[in-house]
Amino acid sequence: MKTKMKLIGSLKIWAVIYPSITLFLSVLGEPMSILPLYLRTFFLTIILVPWIVFVGVPFVDTILRKFSSEDIKK
């Protein structure tokens, strides 16, 4: 895989991870604060990894495809 494609992929993943983690922690951070760190990490990953893989990144891909196809039409 070329470096440019890896960079684009990592930026798409970051664009999904950052807001997802921020939202998750703002909503569930306080209630989960009573749990040990390993359980908080487990719950964070068990929810966010499928969200990122099956919803977040495909959504970003769709948006990018829409904008890139509009650029081609111009």
Buried (B, 14 or more C-beta within 10 A) or exposed (E): EEEEEEEEEEEBBEBBBEEBEEEBBEEBEEEBEEEEEEEBEEBBEEEBEEBBEEEBBEEBEEEEEEEEEEEEEE
